[in-house]
Amino acid sequence: MNNPNSKTYNTQSAPHIPNTNTVAKVMLTVWLALIPAMIAHVWFFGTGIIIQLNLSIFFALMFEAISLKILKKPIKLYLTDYSAFVTGILFALCISPIAPWWISFIGMFFAIVVSKHLFGGLGQNIFNPAMVGFAVVLISFPQSMSVWLPPHSISPYAFSFVENLQAIFFNQFPDSVAFDTFTQATPLDSIKTGIGQQLSISEITSTPLFGDFGGLGWEWIANLYFVGGLFLIYKRIITWRVPAAVILTTIAFSLPFNLYDADHFIGPLQHLFSGGLMLGAFFIATDPTTGCSSHKGQLIFGAGVAIMTILVREFGNFPDGVAFGVLLMNMSAPLIDRLTIPKPFGGKKHA
């Protein structure tokens, strides 16, 4: 007999599996988290970054579609997972606003075709595609990659949108202003060049190119990467371990060098708020496919990225080492995961 006071509940048959994020949702959330930093890029360095974003995204989607066609995979299905879209964005945020158009073309070819599809496609690649593309063009075309625009607040000449198009597609610059007047090295490149000229870091960072604790403009962009990264952690798109390991290791590893000789070694804040370290910490090193899956492994992976980055910046030939740090740790990730397999409940740790 039914109890009139009893309550009924809507239930479903097992298994009771919660809804999970799709690849498309994850990628769109990452894109959303990057929007504030992209706006800051435009604010400080002009509309050239908008052109670079569109170029990189276009070439990324083009090479994605061509690869899928050759491999006889469903083009619409994979294009709408937005993985190539985000790869194009991350690459564009690493290059100069006035880099030639073919930089994006070559970078996206190596990112999408070589790094991604030659390894089996999304989920099977061992290297971060955006960093592969960036490393290739950085090593192959250092001169084109080293020419940056100074922030608007200290620039004697502001490029219009049309002038950015002319510079990117036709290598044409305004005749009325000398080339060296409206172009400048990045803060990290300026530090490396200045140290080579026997200048102290305090002398170098006293120039208008530097702000309170990082490169002028760069420190605001880094702060917005940090905010965007916290948003991804809140949405559970990434975990806190890799970013925390990158940031804390950067401080711990660079501070002794700086305390030993502050005139020749970059301080922790300058490391964090100049260049691409914040972007790498939250948006690149956290790639689940090319990183580590174990909790200990993620901490080791993030620490490794920070150490490699600092070593390249301080002792290498390139001003920034985030891409090299990420790629070197990508190679190490399988071994790190194997050595940090968690102990099964009630059992012994795997050999």
ZIWOFEN-V656844 format. One record per run of one state. SS is the DSSP state (@ for helix, = for strand, . for the rest). FROM is the first residue (numbers start at 1). TO is the last residue. If there is no record, write none. Layout:
ss-><SS SS>
from-><FROM FROM>
to-><TO TO>
This chain:
ss-><. @ . @ . @ . @ . @ . @ . @ . = . @ . @ . @ . = . @ . @ . = . = . @ . @ . @ . @ . @ . @ .>
from-><1 23 46 48 71 75 80 83 93 101 120 129 141 142 147 148 149 152 155 161 171 179 183 184 185 187 197 201 205 210 211 215 216 218 235 240 261 268 274 277 285 295 316 322 340>
to-><22 45 47 70 74 79 82 92 100 119 128 140 141 146 147 148 151 154 160 170 178 182 183 184 186 196 200 204 209 210 214 215 217 234 239 260 267 273 276 284 294 315 321 339 351>
